[in-house]
Amino acid sequence: MAGVLASVDQRTQLVGENRLELLLFHLHSRHLFALNVFKVKEVVKLPHLNKMPNAHPKIAGVTTIRGESIPVIDLRQAICMPHCEYDSDSNLVITEYNRTIQAFLVGKVDQIVNTTWSDIMPPPRSVGRNHYLTALTKLKRGDQELLVEIIDVEKVLAEIIEYNVVIPENILDKNIINEFQGRKILHVDDSPTARRQVSDTLAQLGIEVLPATDGHEALKLLQHWADEGINVEQELMAVITDAEMPVMDGYRLTYEIRNDSRLKNLYIVLNTSLSGSFNKAMVEKVGCDVFLSKFQPDRLVEEMQRRLKDVLNQ
């Protein structure tokens, strides 16, 4: 357990093809939850928390780790489970999402498991819309098969941090703004919150956003259009894809697109809450055109304007 509770920085170098590592933990219940290790900076035993005046009710406090002040989100409360007192099993999972550092207050940390995105399943439709899961997977432990619930951190953060999707007038290029009408992009993301953020932003430009929930669904859709005789490279101004998704991740999706002669010239934007030099290296390796970290509506609009200028000049 000491190895799990120490820094997991070295583990974030896992690349593979369509692979991931999950940090498993409890929330003072028998259920197993998970976060992708790529987003985890380290895990520490629960330190002293200082209360924050007028803080969001799901913020448990703030703590200082190596001189950095970090807000702490009570993950149990954040996913609408009843409040539970912290105990000696409580830990902080310190993460980096959307270019910010935050810690999640969890219960007992279980282990890190290595798996593939093909073993990750989307939540069943029976759970409805008001859940906080982005995916599920199963773990064999002895004679038991345990269900692991992967938390939709995009949704958790969006409910705590208000994201403004209104596009400032000063970043709009008046010379081309009318040219967006009728343009289409394919947006691939397993998080409904992330899909809504991108759609609400680009709809203001008049762009039609076609959604897909994972790389496999997106690839099948693209290939179906190509089989129907549609010139997909002319039909779509861009493909915007998340990196982490069930069944097929964004890296593998890009690889498959680049190896299909009918699709290989599609403009692909990797739009992910993962950050750092690792992702920039992966963009180059798999052949994405640009890396854009979430969620930056201004940068998204600027990138779409730059892309449109390229299209108009072809």
Stockholm file with secondary structure:
# STOCKHOLM 1.0

chainA/1-314         MAGVLASVDQRTQLVGENRLELLLFHLHSRHLFALNVFKVKEVVKLPHLNKMPNAHPKIAGVTTIRGESIPVIDLRQAICMPHCEYDSDSNLVITEYNRTIQAFLVGKVDQIVNTTWSDIMPPPRSVGRNHYLTALTKLKRGDQELLVEIIDVEKVLAEIIEYNVVIPENILDKNIINEFQGRKILHVDDSPTARRQVSDTLAQLGIEVLPATDGHEALKLLQHWADEGINVEQELMAVITDAEMPVMDGYRLTYEIRNDSRLKNLYIVLNTSLSGSFNKAMVEKVGCDVFLSKFQPDRLVEEMQRRLKDVLNQ
#=GR chainA/1-314 SS CHHHHSBCGGGGGCCTTTEEEEEEECSSSSCEEEEEGGGEEEEEECCCCBCCTTCCTTEEEEEEETTEEEEEEEHHHHTTCCCCCCCTTCEEEEEEETTEEEEEEESCEEEEEEEEGGGCBCCCGGGCSSCCEEEEEEEEETTEEEEEEEECHHHHHHHHSCCCCCCCGGGCCTTTGGGGTTCEEEEECSCHHHHHHHHHHHGGGTCEEEEESSHHHHHHHHHHHHHTTCCHHHHCSEEEECSCCSSSCHHHHHHHHHTSTTTTTCCEEEEESCCSHHHHHHHHHHTCSEEEESSCHHHHHHHHHHHHHHHHHC
#=GC SS_cons         CHHHHSBCGGGGGCCTTTEEEEEEECSSSSCEEEEEGGGEEEEEECCCCBCCTTCCTTEEEEEEETTEEEEEEEHHHHTTCCCCCCCTTCEEEEEEETTEEEEEEESCEEEEEEEEGGGCBCCCGGGCSSCCEEEEEEEEETTEEEEEEEECHHHHHHHHSCCCCCCCGGGCCTTTGGGGTTCEEEEECSCHHHHHHHHHHHGGGTCEEEEESSHHHHHHHHHHHHHTTCCHHHHCSEEEECSCCSSSCHHHHHHHHHTSTTTTTCCEEEEESCCSHHHHHHHHHHTCSEEEESSCHHHHHHHHHHHHHHHHHC
//
